[in-house]
Amino acid sequence: MMILIRKAIEGDAQAVYDLRSRAILEECSGFYSAEPLSLWTKGGVSESLISDIVNSFYVSESDAQVTGNSSR
């Protein structure tokens, strides 16, 4: 399996958001109750988030799927 690291584009925003939400729910559930987890993961992809992702993020991609992300 080859992993490509590249600059994020607007079309990656939903995948980045989904990865973030999944990470919060899976990794923080042992430390926080459902209420704050729900607050942190509710909503959707805003124009502001899209702008941040396009300007500051890199993604890892495998088999045409975004599998991770990082900001500078």
N, C-alpha and C positions, 0 to 999 in steps of 0.2 A: 504494500500500500504506500503510495507516494503522497506526501503532504505538501501542499503549496501554501506559502505565506505571502499575502499580498495586501495592498492598501484596500481598505473597505470602500465600497461604493453604496449609493443610495439603496440599491436593491438588496443589500445585506441587512438592512435595518431590522426587519422582522426577525430574522434568524438570530441576530445579536441580542435583541430584546428577549426572545424565547430562551436562549442560553442563559441570560442573566436571571430571568425568573426561575428557571429550573434550578440553577445553582443556589439561589436564595432559599427556595423551598426544600431542597435536598440537604444542604449543608448547614442551614441555620435552625432547622426545626427542633434540634436538641437544646437550643439555647433561648429561643423565643417562642411565645405563644402564637396561636393561629392569627390573632388580631393584627399584630405588627407585620407578620409575614404577608397577610392579605393586603395590607396597606402598601407595602413595598412592591407588590407584584400586580396590583390592579391597574386598570387603565390600558393604554396601548402605546403605540409608537407615535410620539409627538413630532412636530416639525423641528423643535429644538433638539430632540434626541437624534433625529436624522442628520441634522447639521453637525452635531458633535461627532457622530459616527463617521461621517464623510470626511470631516476635518482632522480627526485625531486617532482613528482606530485602524488596526490591521486585523485581518482574519486569517485563520488557517482553514484550508479547504481540502477535503478528501472526497474523491468520487463525486465531484460537483456539489458537495454539501458543505456548508460552513460548519466546522466542528469546534471552533474556539475563536476567541478574540482577545485583543489587548489594546490599550490606549498608550500613547506615548507619554 
